[in-house]
């Protein structure tokens, strides 16, 4: 019974930004659990290499694309539709950041982050709605999982103004989408990670020191692949069929315990 509740075997899963970082951790977990996983990345060579690595463990395929561009969003959606009749799980994980002081923060650093982090997840979902609806069932809805950040829930220590604002926007957008898509048997939830060893965070870890980064983390450690895959698989499985419109902090206690 318990194994059936958390079973994602055979489900088709698309993970944007799945070639590295938290997206890659999630992809590895879904592949190991028997899902058919597609990953996207702006860098085609990196995407293909990551998919080939994961394909040694199960079913994983590359769909390279720059999801900051509408034409690329449409192309990726079209290519997926040509390969699969339905999409059970969409994980919007692709994101970027920009750090600068208030005095020096540039417009391009605002627009680039907002476009990829807050705008793209909406339009990716829009273009993939027919595939999600094809997979949707009342007892096991299709799933949209948006990867936000604890920085969208509290005041971060970094001067990442557009990043934190974009993630707060994604949290609220997800609640709106959950309300509107529930009648179509599609749930929308958010995972809000704290510190993980990723290409995005590691330069800050190296410059500030890991102890500083973990100073406000009650569990006093970085997140790992099991943490990322475990929460994502729960939100993609029948165990969470009655959960929608939630933001799940995956942050070692930063938001909930401080």
N, C-alpha and C positions, 0 to 999 in steps of 0.2 A: 504493500500500500504506500509506504513512504517513498520507496524508489520510484513508483509510478508518478507520485506527485511532483517529483523533481526531474522527471525524465524529459530531456529535450532531443532525444535521438530522432533523427530524420527531419527535424525542423530546419527550414531554410532561414539563415541568419545573415544579415548584411551589417557589417561594422565599418563605419567610416573612420578614417584615420587608424586603420587596423594594422598597419605595418610596423608600428613601434609603440612604446609607452603603454599606457593603460589599455588602449584598444587592442594591442597585440597580446597583452595578458588575458583579456577577455576572449579573444579569438582562440588562443591556445586552449582555454578551458572548454569552450563550445566544441572545438574539434575533438578533444579528448572525450567529450560526452556524447559524441556520435551525430552532431548536427552537420548540415551542409553549410559551410561558412564562406561568405564572400567578403573580401576586405578591399577598401579603397585607400588610395594615397595619391597625393599630387605628383610624387616622383615615381614614374612608371617602373624604373629599374628596381627601386627599393621595394615597391609593392609586389612585383613579381618574385623577387628573392624571398620576401617574407612568406608569401603564399606557398612557394615551393618548399620552404623549411617546414611549415605547418602541415603540408600535404603528406609528409612522411608519417604523420600520426593519424591522418584521417582525410576527410574531404574539405579542402580549402582551395579557393580560387581567387585570382587577382582581378580587380576591376579598377584600373588606374583612372584617376580623374581629378581635376582641380575644382572642388566643390564650392569654391568662392565665385564661380562663373555659372550663370544660369544655363548656358548652352551645354556645359559639361555635366551639370546636374541632369538635364534632360537626356543626354547621351548615356550616362551611367544607368539611369532608370530604364531606358529603352533596351540596353544590352542585357540587363538583368531579366527583363520581361521576355526577351528572346530565349533565355536559358531556363527560366523557372515559371511555372504556372501560378505560383503563389509565394508570398513572403510572410513568414510567421513572425519574424522579429527584426525590427530595424533599430540599430543602436547608433545614434548620432553622437559620435565621439570626436570627430575631427575638430580641432581648435587651434588657436594661436594666441599669443600674448604680446604685450608691448610695455616696457617699463621706462618711465621718465618722470622727472619732477613736475609739479603743477606748472611751474614757470616755463618749462621747456617742452611740455608734452605736445607733439605735432598732430596736425589733423590727420595725416596719413596713418598714424599709429592708432587713432580712434576709429577711423573708417575701416581699416583692414581687419581689426579685431571684431568690430560689431558685425561686419558682413559675414565673416566665417562662423563666428560663435553664436550669433542670435538670428541672423537672417537665413542662412543656409539650411539649418535644421527644419525650418518651416517649409521651405520649398522642396527639399528632398522628400519630406513626408507627403507634400501635396502631389508630387509626381509619382510617388509609389503607392498612393491610396488604392488604386485598382488591385494591385498585387496583395496588399494587406487585407483588403476586404475579401479577396478570394480565399484567404487563410482563416478568416475570422469565424469563430463559433461561440455561441453563448457560454458553453461550458469551458472553453479554452480560447479566449480571445486572441486576436493578433496583438502584438506588443510593440510599442514604441518606447524606447529607453533613451532618454537624453542625458548625456554626461555633462554635468555642470561643474561646480566647484564649491567647496566650503567658503571660498572667497566671495561668492555671491550671497552668502548667508550671514556673514559677520564682517567686521572691518579688518582687512588683512594687514600684515606688517609690511608688505611690499607696496611700492608706488605703482601699482598696475591698474590704473583708474579705469581704462576702457575694458580690461579683462573682467574685473569684478562687476562692473556695470552690465556687461554682456551676459555674465552668468546669472545675475539676479533677474535680468530680462528673460532668460531662457527658463528659469524656474517658474515665473509667472505665466509665460506663454504655454508651458507644459500643463499647468492647471487649467487654463482655458481650453486647450486642445482636448484634455481628458474629458471635460464636460461635454464638448461638442461631438466627440467621437464615440462616447459610450453607447449611444443608440445603434452604432454601426459595429458593435462588438470589437472595438479596438481600445485597449488601455494605453495610457500614457503616464509614465513615471520618470523620475529623475534620480540619478545617482550623483551625489556631490562629494567627490574625493577630497581628502586632505593631502598631505605630503606622501608622494611615491617617488621612487628613483626613476625619473624619466628625463628625456633630452630637454624638456622644458624647464624642469626644476633643478636639475643637477648643477648648472652653472651657478645658481644662487647658493646651493649647498656648498659648493667649492669655495665661493667667495665669503660666505657668512659663517660657514661651519655647520655641521649637522646638529650639534647641540643647540645652536641658536634657532634653527628651523624647527626643532622638536620641543623647544622650550614651553610652548603652550599646547602640546599634545599630551593629554593625560596618560595614554598608553605608552608613551615614550619610545616609539619606534616608527619607522616608515612603513607604509603599506606595501603589500607584496602581491604576487600573481594570484595566489589562492584567495586573498581578500577580494580582488577585483572580479575574478571569475565567479566566486561564490555568490556575491550579491547579484551579479548580472544573470546568472542561471536561475536563481530564485525568481527574479522578476520576469523571466522568460518562460517559466514553467507553470504547470497547472496549480502549483502551490500558491501562486499569487493571482489566481484568476479573479478574485474579488477585490483586488487592490488597484486603484487608479487615482491619479491626481496627487501622488505623494512625492516628497523629496526625501530621499534616504541618505543621510550623511554617512559617508564611508571615510571617516576622518580621524579615527583613534580617539574620539571624544571631544574634539575641539569645540564643536557647536553645542552639543547636548550636555556636556559634563563640565563646562567652564562658565 
